[in-house]
């Protein structure tokens, strides 16, 4: 009799265990691609894209790759040509960066950067243009400058809050404080959407996004389950740059429309 009474309770507790330990679905799918138009003031100067894909290894150590690329158009090429691509490899839970590569072609700058993170040894290795690796101590799991964008997609943004993130680009480790504002409506090429503004206190982004000492960087995320970065704005020495989402695949739903 006692066993019959305890059996339903055991089943109920088992279901609670499954729910508590179920993986939270990611707000994006492998293959998602986001495309942006870049402007310097009112002038279109180029395009940027971000794409995420799942990287399955034969050892079963799955990870994610986030690819970012930016290129100037023919107008901007005449005074500052940019062809830069960045790849960030993160673990399957998006809790730390595993590697970070950057192929930089900006003006006369030519750099090939490779950063590998060894958390067992508590260090990362920075290699510039195939030179001898520079070793930097890191206190624990951290993110590279690109993966921060996806951290705020995996972890919901609370309006009017602050978050401190450990960030390392291979040359310097620092805690980046990110402040979020209240939700508001923003006009995009496809229509209006609710967004949340974030302001990371980063020293610089490099290249065309390189900030002045008094510069300011802002990133707006869609206030929905996907939390897509829909706009980036940076005030720099030579003016104000913006990158605005113009296309998403899968499409971004906006008041009955999709873009």
C-alpha distance (Angstrom), angle and dihedral (degrees) to the residues before:
residue distance angle dihedral
X1 . . .
X2 3.78 . .
X3 3.79 90.5 .
X4 3.82 90.9 53.4
X5 3.80 90.4 52.7
X6 3.80 93.9 47.6
X7 3.81 95.1 47.0
X8 3.85 95.5 73.0
X9 3.81 90.1 45.2
X10 3.80 91.0 51.8
X11 3.81 91.2 50.0
X12 3.79 90.9 49.2
X13 3.81 92.3 50.8
X14 3.80 90.1 48.3
X15 3.81 90.6 54.2
X16 3.80 90.2 50.2
X17 3.79 88.7 52.3
X18 3.80 91.7 52.6
X19 3.80 92.5 49.4
X20 3.79 93.1 47.1
X21 3.80 92.4 49.9
X22 3.80 98.3 40.5
X23 3.79 114.3 119.0
X24 3.77 115.0 -106.6
X25 3.81 107.8 -118.8
X26 3.79 113.6 -112.7
X27 3.82 117.1 -115.3
X28 3.81 91.0 -123.7
X29 3.79 139.3 43.1
X30 3.77 128.9 -127.2
X31 3.79 106.9 -88.6
X32 3.79 96.3 31.9
X33 3.80 110.2 151.9
X34 3.81 127.6 -165.2
X35 3.81 121.9 -167.4
X36 3.80 126.4 -162.3
X37 3.78 138.3 -169.8
X38 3.79 114.8 -138.0
X39 3.78 123.3 -147.4
X40 3.79 135.1 -174.1
X41 3.77 101.5 -151.4
X42 3.81 103.2 -48.5
X43 3.82 94.9 -22.8
X44 3.83 121.1 97.9
X45 3.81 106.6 -129.7
X46 3.79 106.1 168.5
X47 3.77 152.8 -45.0
X48 3.78 137.7 -87.4
X49 3.79 134.6 -169.9
X50 3.80 138.8 -169.6
X51 3.78 125.0 -160.7
X52 3.79 132.3 177.9
X53 3.79 126.2 -157.1
X54 3.78 137.2 171.1
X55 3.79 116.6 -111.9
X56 3.80 111.8 -152.8
X57 3.81 116.7 -166.0
X58 3.79 127.5 -160.1
X59 3.83 88.9 -121.2
X60 3.79 90.8 59.8
X61 3.82 93.8 -112.1
X62 3.77 97.2 133.2
X63 3.79 120.6 -168.9
X64 3.79 141.0 167.1
X65 3.79 129.4 -111.8
X66 3.80 120.8 -149.8
X67 3.80 112.8 -165.1
X68 3.79 123.0 -165.1
X69 3.80 125.3 -177.8
X70 3.78 132.6 175.7
X71 3.80 131.4 -173.9
X72 3.76 134.1 173.5
X73 3.80 122.8 -128.1
X74 3.79 125.9 -117.7
X75 3.82 91.5 -87.6
X76 3.81 94.3 55.5
X77 3.81 92.6 38.5
X78 3.81 89.4 71.3
X79 3.81 92.7 67.0
X80 3.84 106.8 16.2
X81 3.79 118.6 11.0
X82 3.81 116.7 -161.5
X83 3.81 128.6 -169.2
X84 3.79 106.2 157.7
X85 3.80 130.9 154.4
X86 3.81 129.9 -175.2
X87 3.80 130.6 -170.9
X88 3.78 125.2 -165.9
X89 3.81 121.1 -169.0
X90 3.82 115.2 -157.8
X91 3.78 133.5 -179.5
X92 3.79 119.5 -99.4
X93 3.82 92.7 -95.2
X94 3.82 93.8 49.6
X95 3.82 89.1 -124.4
X96 3.82 99.3 124.7
X97 3.79 144.0 8.5
X98 3.80 118.1 -106.0
X99 3.81 98.7 -174.7
X100 3.79 140.2 -7.2
X101 3.80 127.6 -158.7
X102 3.78 130.3 -177.1
X103 3.79 130.4 -173.2
X104 3.79 103.9 -167.1
X105 3.81 123.5 -164.7
X106 3.80 107.2 164.1
X107 3.80 120.2 146.9
X108 3.81 105.8 -50.6
X109 3.82 92.6 -19.3
X110 3.81 117.2 112.6
X111 3.79 116.5 179.1
X112 3.78 136.7 158.7
X113 3.80 110.6 -166.4
X114 3.80 128.4 -174.0
X115 3.81 122.6 -178.7
X116 3.81 123.2 -177.7
X117 3.79 122.9 -171.8
X118 3.82 119.2 -145.2
X119 3.80 106.9 -171.9
X120 3.80 94.5 176.5
X121 3.81 89.7 62.1
X122 3.80 93.6 33.6
X123 3.80 95.3 -124.5
X124 3.77 144.4 99.1
X125 3.80 129.3 -142.5
X126 3.81 120.1 -136.9
X127 3.81 119.0 -162.8
X128 3.83 121.6 -174.5
X129 3.81 118.3 -166.1
X130 3.80 92.1 -22.9
X131 3.81 94.7 -55.1
X132 3.81 126.6 143.1
X133 3.82 109.9 -63.4
X134 3.78 118.0 -100.5
X135 3.81 111.5 -141.1
X136 3.79 121.0 -144.6
X137 3.81 125.7 -176.4
X138 3.80 116.0 -125.6
X139 3.82 123.8 -167.9
X140 3.81 95.8 -142.1
X141 3.81 145.0 -49.2
X142 3.79 113.2 -5.5
X143 3.79 143.2 166.1
X144 3.78 132.7 -122.3
X145 3.85 120.8 -126.2
X146 3.83 93.3 -95.4
X147 3.80 99.1 46.5
X148 3.81 91.9 59.2
X149 3.81 87.6 78.5
X150 3.79 90.4 60.1
X151 3.80 94.7 42.4
X152 3.80 88.1 68.0
X153 3.78 89.7 49.2
X154 3.80 94.3 53.7
X155 3.80 94.1 41.4
X156 3.83 115.2 50.2
X157 3.79 116.3 -114.8
X158 3.77 115.3 -122.9
X159 3.83 112.5 -147.1
X160 3.82 116.4 -115.8
X161 3.80 94.5 12.6
X162 3.81 140.5 117.0
X163 3.78 131.0 -130.4
X164 3.79 129.4 -171.1
X165 3.80 116.5 -149.5
X166 3.83 129.4 -171.2
X167 3.82 107.0 -125.6
X168 3.79 130.4 -177.7
X169 3.81 128.0 175.4
X170 3.81 92.8 -176.7
X171 3.79 95.7 -95.6
X172 3.79 100.9 58.2
X173 3.80 137.0 20.4
X174 3.79 117.7 -150.8
X175 3.77 142.4 154.7
X176 3.80 110.3 -112.9
X177 3.78 116.3 -153.2
X178 3.81 113.8 -148.6
X179 3.79 120.6 -166.6
X180 3.79 122.9 -162.0
X181 3.80 127.4 -156.5
X182 3.77 132.8 -153.6
X183 3.79 122.7 -70.7
X184 3.80 118.6 -91.3
X185 3.80 140.7 163.2
X186 3.79 119.8 -91.5
X187 3.80 129.6 -169.9
X188 3.80 115.3 -128.2
X189 3.81 128.7 177.3
X190 3.83 87.7 -95.3
X191 3.80 96.7 46.2
X192 3.80 141.0 -82.1
X193 3.77 123.6 -32.6
X194 3.80 136.7 176.0
X195 3.82 111.3 -108.4
X196 3.79 141.2 176.2
X197 3.81 119.2 -139.5
X198 3.80 121.1 -136.3
X199 3.81 126.8 -169.9
X200 3.82 115.4 -162.6
X201 3.79 115.3 -161.9
X202 3.79 94.3 -134.9
X203 3.80 123.3 157.6
X204 3.79 94.7 -138.5
X205 3.77 145.1 -26.7
X206 3.79 98.5 -149.2
X207 3.78 131.3 -127.9
X208 3.78 118.6 27.7
X209 3.81 89.3 -7.2
X210 3.81 92.6 53.9
X211 3.78 106.0 136.6
X212 3.77 128.7 -138.5
X213 3.83 118.3 -124.5
X214 3.81 88.1 -96.6
X215 3.80 94.3 38.9
X216 3.77 126.8 126.3
X217 3.77 132.3 -148.2
X218 3.81 123.3 -157.9
X219 3.80 130.6 -179.9
X220 3.81 123.6 -170.0
X221 3.82 120.8 -155.7
X222 3.79 126.1 -163.3
X223 3.79 109.7 -103.7
X224 3.80 95.5 -128.8
X225 3.79 139.9 83.2
X226 3.82 93.6 -72.4
X227 3.84 96.6 50.7
X228 3.80 93.3 -158.0
X229 3.82 118.5 -172.8
X230 3.80 97.7 -118.7
X231 3.80 100.6 173.3
X232 3.80 139.7 17.3
X233 3.80 123.5 -167.4
X234 3.79 127.9 -174.7
X235 3.79 129.8 176.4
X236 3.79 110.1 -148.8
X237 3.78 140.2 171.6
X238 3.81 94.2 -87.8
X239 3.81 97.0 40.8
X240 3.79 143.3 -71.5
X241 3.79 122.5 -42.5
X242 3.79 126.4 -164.3
X243 3.79 133.8 -176.4
X244 3.81 114.2 -161.6
X245 3.79 126.5 -170.9
X246 3.79 110.4 -111.9
X247 3.81 101.3 164.6
X248 3.79 138.1 18.6
X249 3.78 130.8 -174.1
X250 3.03 111.5 -132.8
X251 3.81 86.2 37.0
X252 3.78 122.4 -107.8
X253 3.79 111.0 -117.6
X254 3.82 112.8 -130.8
X255 3.80 118.8 175.5
X256 3.77 97.0 -45.2
X257 3.80 93.2 -32.5
X258 3.78 131.4 95.3
X259 3.78 127.5 -151.1
